[in-house]
Amino acid sequence: MRQMQKVLVIAILMIFGITTLAPEAFAQRRKSKRGLATNIAIVGGGTALGALIGGKKGAAIGAGGGLLYATSRRGTKRRHANSKTRRNLKVAGGALVGAGVGGFAGKRGAAIGALAGAGATYLYTRNQRRYYRTSNGRQFYTQNGRRYYVR
């Protein structure tokens, strides 16, 4: 039964992997708009792989790691996404990783790990200060209330 579940999950992951490689065949449109789908695939793949390796705790670690990576990608920074949303997603990813690691010590360890992971990720992202956004096709970041455009 357990081996059948693993085979099913691997088959689903292979199907998702093959479908993400299929090119778009639009004649007049060349710009790729797959940023959100790619991020979802990254988080889903991390969750599935973590679940195969480590069960529930591994799924939490994989989902958190995938979420941290997906919100830190260059394409995500270029998208018209609010910087606060990206910061909150990073904090949630850190909390998932912390809960997964702390979960090996029990429920209380998972709660403490989630708080520690969320707090550490928040402090780390707070010190970076540069969250890029776009306006009229130009990329900029804000610091102390001023806009600084990227060349």
Beta strands, then each sheet from edge to edge (+ up, - down):
strand 1: 133-135
strand 2: 138-143
strand 3: 146-149
sheet 1: 1+ 2- 3+
end
